[in-house]
């Protein structure tokens, strides 16, 4: 998984410490935010729900890890959009 030149490890780091990597704090979409940010947040929350179900279903750890990185990647898209870098 790569996105905007970042591999899965980098995406994970950016999603946990956006202030260090993008210069912005964690975000929660609000009423004034663009519709795209809200749709990205919907996709991210759905990816997280699938990850939780996978963990509860005892799927292989590598699949759960991949789902975690997928939600991280979508959150990084949100952060990049909010930072004006998309």
C-alpha positions in Angstrom: 0.0 0.0 0.0 1.4 3.3 -1.0 -0.3 6.7 -1.1 1.1 10.1 -2.0 4.6 8.5 -2.0 4.2 7.0 1.5 4.4 3.3 2.3 2.2 1.6 4.9 4.6 2.4 7.7 4.8 6.1 6.8 1.0 6.3 6.5 0.6 4.8 9.9 3.0 7.4 11.4 1.3 10.3 9.7 -2.1 9.1 10.8 -0.9 9.0 14.4 1.2 12.2 14.4 -0.1 14.5 11.8 1.3 17.5 13.6 4.8 16.2 13.1 4.4 15.2 9.5 1.9 17.6 8.1 1.9 20.5 10.5 -1.8 20.1 11.5 -3.5 18.5 14.5 -5.9 15.6 14.4 -9.2 16.5 12.7 -12.8 15.9 13.2 -14.9 17.0 10.3 -17.3 19.8 11.1 -20.2 21.7 9.6 -17.9 24.2 7.8 -15.7 21.5 6.2 -16.0 20.5 2.5 -18.3 17.6 1.6 -15.4 15.6 0.4 -13.9 15.5 3.9 -17.1 14.1 5.3 -17.2 11.4 2.6 -13.6 10.4 3.3 -14.6 10.2 7.0 -17.5 7.9 6.1 -15.1 5.6 4.2 -12.6 5.7 7.1 -15.2 4.8 9.7 -16.4 1.9 7.5 -12.9 0.6 7.1 -12.5 0.7 10.9 -15.7 -1.2 11.4 -14.5 -3.9 9.0 -11.2 -4.0 10.9 -13.1 -4.5 14.2 -15.3 -7.3 12.8 -12.1 -9.0 11.4 -10.5 -8.9 14.8 -13.6 -10.3 16.4 -13.8 -13.0 13.8 -10.2 -14.2 14.4 -9.1 -13.6 10.8 -5.3 -13.9 10.2 -3.4 -11.1 11.9 -1.9 -9.9 8.5 -5.4 -9.2 7.2 -6.4 -7.2 10.3 -3.1 -5.3 10.0 -3.9 -4.5 6.3 -7.3 -3.3 7.3 -5.8 -1.1 9.9 -3.4 0.4 7.3 -6.3 1.0 5.0 -8.1 3.1 7.6 -4.9 4.9 8.2 -4.5 5.6 4.5 -8.0 7.1 4.3 -7.4 9.2 7.4 -4.2 10.5 5.7 -6.3 11.5 2.7 -8.5 13.4 5.1 -5.5 15.1 6.6 -4.0 16.0 3.3 -7.3 17.4 2.1 -7.7 19.5 5.2 -4.1 20.7 4.9 -4.7 21.8 1.3 -2.3 19.3 -0.1 -4.8 17.4 -2.2 
